[in-house]
């Protein structure tokens, strides 16, 4: 479509029609979608910082418990693994709740806007949602790396002495 407009730019022809209008709408929708994806990426980074902060506070608050477990024979690796499981659970629950609410609000919003215009069918992109959940779990485990390392490096004697 752009090529035809470029060829006729010097003439007095005005090219209009359904194809041109569709291309303009498609360009506007693509731009809006890119903005939304960018905002989503920022939200994900903020969520990862929140998970890391939550786990870091958990390490500080449970310093004595971690030290007691270490004194009873829990290895550093097992302590880091428990922190990784905790991070995966926090991120996983957040992702599942987010996906469920996103599907519900998306469906309700589409039904409200397009109720009289089109026949709506719920089509869930299971592969994309599975990818989102997988990325959330991996991100939760990665977010737990620094707090887990901090918890594992603290000597049990020093942590038990903290009041």
C-alpha positions in Angstrom: 0.0 0.0 0.0 2.8 2.4 0.8 4.4 1.7 -2.6 1.3 2.7 -4.4 1.1 5.9 -2.4 4.8 6.7 -3.1 4.2 6.1 -6.9 1.3 8.5 -7.0 2.7 11.2 -4.6 3.4 13.6 -7.5 -0.1 13.4 -9.0 -3.4 14.7 -7.8 -4.7 11.2 -7.2 -6.1 10.5 -3.7 -6.0 6.9 -2.8 -8.6 5.7 -0.4 -10.5 2.6 0.3 -11.0 -0.2 2.8 -7.5 -1.6 2.4 -5.9 1.8 3.2 -8.2 2.3 6.1 -7.4 -1.2 7.4 -3.7 -0.6 7.1 -4.0 2.7 9.0 -6.0 1.0 11.8 -3.5 -1.9 11.9 -0.6 0.5 12.3 -2.3 2.3 15.1 -3.2 -0.9 16.9 0.4 -2.2 16.5 1.7 1.0 18.0 -0.6 0.8 21.0 0.3 -2.9 21.4 4.0 -2.0 21.4 3.4 0.6 24.1 1.4 -1.9 26.2 4.1 -4.6 25.9 6.7 -2.0 27.0 4.7 -1.1 30.0 4.2 -4.8 30.8 8.0 -5.3 30.7 8.4 -2.5 33.2 5.8 -4.0 35.4 7.6 -7.4 35.3 10.9 -5.8 36.3 9.1 -4.0 39.2 7.5 -7.3 40.2 10.9 -9.0 40.2 12.3 -6.3 42.4 9.4 -6.8 44.7 9.9 -10.6 44.9 13.6 -10.0 45.6 12.8 -7.5 48.3 10.2 -9.8 49.9 12.7 -12.7 50.0 15.5 -10.4 51.4 13.2 -9.3 54.2 12.3 -12.9 54.8 16.0 -13.8 55.2 16.4 -10.9 57.7 13.3 -11.8 59.7 14.0 -15.5 59.8 17.8 -15.3 60.5 17.5 -17.3 63.7 15.3 -20.0 62.1 17.7 -20.4 59.3 20.6 -20.6 61.8 18.8 -23.2 63.8 18.2 -25.3 60.7 21.8 -24.9 59.8 22.9 -25.9 63.3 20.7 -29.0 63.0 22.4 -30.1 59.8 20.8 -28.2 56.9 23.4 -27.6 54.3 24.0 -24.2 52.6 22.8 -25.8 49.3 19.5 -27.0 51.0 18.9 -23.5 52.5 19.4 -21.9 49.1 17.1 -24.5 47.5 14.4 -23.7 50.1 14.7 -20.0 49.2 14.5 -20.9 45.5 11.3 -22.9 46.1 9.9 -20.0 48.1 10.7 -17.6 45.3 9.1 -19.9 42.7 6.0 -20.2 44.8 5.6 -16.4 45.2 6.1 -15.8 41.5 4.0 -18.8 40.5 1.0 -17.8 42.6 1.3 -14.2 41.4 1.4 -15.4 37.8 -1.5 -17.8 38.1 -3.7 -15.1 39.9 -2.6 -12.6 37.2 -3.4 -14.9 34.3 -6.8 -15.8 35.8 -7.7 -12.1 36.5 -6.4 -11.1 33.1 -8.5 -13.7 31.3 -11.6 -12.7 33.3 -11.2 -8.9 32.9 -10.2 -9.3 29.2 -13.3 -11.4 28.5 -15.6 -9.0 30.4 -14.1 -6.0 28.7 -14.4 -7.5 25.3 -18.0 -8.5 26.0 -18.8 -5.0 27.2 -17.3 -3.3 24.1 -18.1 -5.8 21.4 -21.4 -7.3 22.6 -23.6 -5.8 19.9 -21.0 -5.8 17.2 -19.6 -9.3 17.0 -20.2 -12.8 18.2 -17.6 -13.4 20.9 -15.8 -16.7 21.5 -13.3 -17.3 24.3 -10.1 -18.5 22.8 -7.3 -18.9 25.4 -3.7 -18.9 24.1 -2.6 -21.8 26.2 0.9 -22.0 24.8 1.5 -18.3 25.5 0.1 -18.6 29.0 2.3 -21.6 29.7 5.3 -19.6 28.5 4.3 -16.7 30.8 4.0 -19.1 33.8 7.3 -20.7 33.0 9.1 -17.4 32.7 7.5 -16.3 36.0 8.8 -19.4 37.8 12.3 -19.0 36.4 12.2 -15.3 37.3 11.1 -16.2 40.8 14.0 -18.7 41.2 16.5 -16.1 39.8 15.1 -13.4 42.2 15.8 -15.7 45.1 19.5 -16.2 44.2 20.8 -13.1 46.1 18.7 -13.5 49.3 19.4 -17.3 49.3 23.1 -16.6 49.0 22.9 -14.1 51.9 21.1 -16.6 54.1 23.5 -19.4 53.3 26.6 -17.3 53.9 25.5 -16.2 57.4 27.3 -18.4 60.0 24.8 -20.2 62.3 26.6 -19.0 65.5 26.5 -15.4 64.3 22.9 -15.6 63.3 21.9 -17.2 66.6 23.6 -14.4 68.5 21.5 -11.7 66.8 18.8 -10.3 69.0 
